[in-house]
Amino acid sequence: MTAADSTRYKYPKSFWVMCLGAMSFFFSFNLILPELSTELRARGGADYVGWIIPAFSISALIARPFSGWITDNLGRKWAMIGGCLFCIVAGCFYPWVSTVTGFLVVRAIHGFSTGFTPTGFTAFTADIVQESHRGRAMGWQGMFNNLGTTIGYALGALIALHWGIDWMYYISAALAATAWMLFMSLPETRKPAQKKEFQFRLSNLFFWPAWKPSAIMLLVCVSLGSILTVMSDFTLALGYTNKGLFLSIYIGISLLFRLVSGRISDLVGRAWSTAIGTFAQVLSMAILIYLAIALDHKNTMNCLDCKIPGLLWFGAAAVFYGIGQGFNAPSLFAWASDTADAQHRGRAMAMLFMSLEMGIIIGGLTANHFIEGLGWNYIGIFAVSGSAFLLGLILSLVWIQKRKGPA
């Protein structure tokens, strides 16, 4: 494709409708996230706060292999709308559960939503966008996903404060219903003639050619499981009243870098892009460890004169983390789609999402391992995440190809 062709390229209208549906979907399940630890503690589950993320992700992980087969054989829309239905059901049931067990069961049901929907709409994007623009398309898609996430983080606590917790859950369900309607309006890109009868074989559930981007995805998502679990508490411990400060900064920065990173990924290769992303996140974890050491020293020594490094350092950690996310996500999705033809693309995406969920589960359980009464061992948590990023950086550098184009 020439530079002139690249300039004239226009994404199909269905691509933008899909992006809006994805934004509403991510808005839906992230709206409730900042309040879940408080909700679980209110039900007597303080000892199980570290399971909020893993309970969700384990269900998503179980669903991922089947979502790939559904996406490739029943169709992209079946996977998209199926996940939305789990979101709607969970949003309606959260207000009615009063026990810790019931809450975690509904949380697990909710997790099936992300096991299906993102596999469907990521394969849909790869179907309708030319390969030469796939990295940028994944960047746009990721930007809409992050917009939904950011708006959800920002509004969830406000809705709970002014309208009540129950309304927060019901609005979450309504947003999932909106995503369902948008996805229903999309054309199906999987042709009936290409559909096959399901046979239970590992080869039908997994797509091993996508193992390289999947391995890096697992490593970079370890921190997500930990950060989603502990960052609100860490932010408050540092003295900031806005417990969503880190998340808001990193997601905003990630939005800015996604389109740029997608273009870099298309031009120089996927592994180059993930090398940049993982390096930025190694820096982020190093800063967070530095802050955690200062906080631990102040608390352990009861040092009234000791000062914790200020907002500049905390903000820098969030910025580097956002840069990393902005580079890694579009490149890894494009890399996985590069490994498959249309007949196997759903399974390639499912393979990548399975690694994402496994990384989040490992991160969430890591945080749960480092829990100390009502607090956390932040140094240990950030050190594990930093080690995972460092290994991801090493693998990216090993897999960089000298030629231009997708790695």
Beta strands, then each sheet from edge to edge (+ up, - down):
strand 1: 371-372
strand 2: 375-376
sheet 1: 1+ 2-
end
